């Protein structure tokens, strides 16, 4: 029986990127996904005709498949059909789900409860199959809003009570892209405004426009992480002491950095904790 050291595996990184990117129309989701063409051949399943506006330099390394119906996905999942591609992009899963609804309900005016059960299972099955392709896979989605504990949060636009959160769960990274005064920004840590996720714990919470490419994300998550340094250890110990954190508060702080103690932290997780401590200390001083 082969045993895998989990800590070593986390430090070595992963070989492929499974990612969901979502945001408003015009936020730059397709532009971001198409940047995978900077380092390899890309296949885009185009369900909403957004990929036709990709720049010429990247377009030469991209093949498009116009998605007329759901059966296209089964063809793409055949290994022989996609062996030349490093990255598969589904743009967008919001539109793909609409095609799934049409496929399941057939000629009926509206889908029945039984139909919706099949629709949800069908979408989740496809998400799993694409996740397991051993290629970079990027799912693009529109955004919608959901009320949660009296907060209005942005989340990927998909029908079904649990499907949006399930879809996020299938991915290593969930990025929310928004346009700001300073340019486009990608967020991979959740806030009170939107859902986001970085299972790898290797990305900065906010990715500025200059770094907002698939290549940047892939380099970050595939590059092995370094262990926490003596400097970081001392800064965290001093910061926690200055804040006078109790046991539960320290556990929450370590959890924010991706661990339960110093031995679990890598350099990126440690920096997240240090920045959080700095913010809390600045708030106290203010």
Secondary structure, DSSP 8 states (H G I E B T S, - for coil): -----HHHHHHH--SS-EEEEEESTTSSHHHHHHGGGGTS-EEEEESSS-GGG--HHHHTTEEEEE--STHHHHHHTSGGGSTT-SEEEEETHHHHHHHHHHHHHTTSSS--HHHHHHHHHHHHHHHHHHHTTSSEEEEEEEEEEEEETTEEEEEE--SSTTHHHHHHHH-SEEEEEEEETTEEEEE-S--SSB--EETT--S-SEEEGGG-SHHHHHHHHHS---B--HHHHHHHHHHHHHHT--HHHHHHHHHHTTSSSGGG-BHHHHHHHHHHHHHHHHHHH-
